[in-house]
């Protein structure tokens, strides 16, 4: 009964590309609706940026998660030490857009 519920909306890559020419989710509306609930909202829209996402993919880069975890640690009151990211490569990564482009695209290194 006395627990606090935290909510975080992870903006997709399109949030940072938004202009009148692109279809996008109305994140302001989402936050307004969530603020009407009894959740503690952690807003990370100003922490992330376009360069936190892969150029050839919709997902964010794992090596850029530290700033989000740090923000979470402040809200949730836990100690946080920055994680050192180690890049492991198993094969070429083309990203989700590769199959949709129908063009010869070089893999991301």
N, C-alpha and C positions, 0 to 999 in steps of 0.2 A: 504493500500500500504506500510506502514512503520512498519507493524507487523513482529515480529520475530517468526518463526516456530521452535519449539523444537521437537526433536525426541529422544526417548529412546527405545532401543531394550532390552527386558527382556530375558536374556539367560535362556534356559530351564535347567533342572537338568543335562541332559546329557553333557552339556558344561563342567561341573566340573568332569565328569567321562571320558572325552575324552582320548582315546589312539588309537593305530592302530587297536585294536580289536573291537571297537565300531563304529557303524554308527553315525555320528554327522553332525550337520549343520556347514558350514564354516562361522563362525561369522566374521572372518577377511574380507572375501569377502563382507559380508553384510555391514560392516562398510565402506569399500572402496566405495561401491556403494552409500551409503547414504551421504558420504562426498562429492560426486560429485553433490549432490543436494544443494539447498539453505536452508538447515536446520541447526540449531544449535544442535549438537549431544551431548547428555548426556550419557556418557559411564559408565555403572555400573558393568562391568565384573569383575573389581578388588575389588569391594565393597562387592559383594556377594561371597559365597563359598558353598560347598556341604552341610554343616551343616545348611544352611538357608532353606533347603528344607526338607519336611517330608521324613523320611526313607521309608515309605510304600506308598508314593504318589509322583506325579510329581510336585505338587504345593509347593510354598514357604510358610514358616511359617509366619503367620500374626504378631507374636510377634517380628519378625526380620525385620520389614519394616522401623523402625526408621532411620537406616543409609541411606536408599535409599531416604526417604523423606528429610533428612538433605541435601543430595547431590542435590536434586532437588531445595531446597530452596536457595542454593547458586547460582545456575544457573538462577533461575527465580526471585531472589531477593525478597523473602518474609520471614517474621519472622517465625521461627519454634521453638516450644517447644516440647520436647520429649513427646510422648504419652505413658502413662502407660497402658500396655496391661493387660486385665483381662480375664483369661481363664474361659470360660463357657462350661460345659459339659452337653450334652443332651442325648447322648447314645454312645455306643462304636464306635470308628472310625477305620475302617480297611484299608482305602486308596484304590486307584485305582488299585493297583497291586493284591489285594486280590482275585478278581474274575479271574484274569489271572493265578495265581499261581497254582490253583488246589491242594493246600496243606493246612493243618490246621495251620492257622496263627493267632497269638494272636492279639487282637486290640491294638492300640496305646493308652497309657494312658496320 
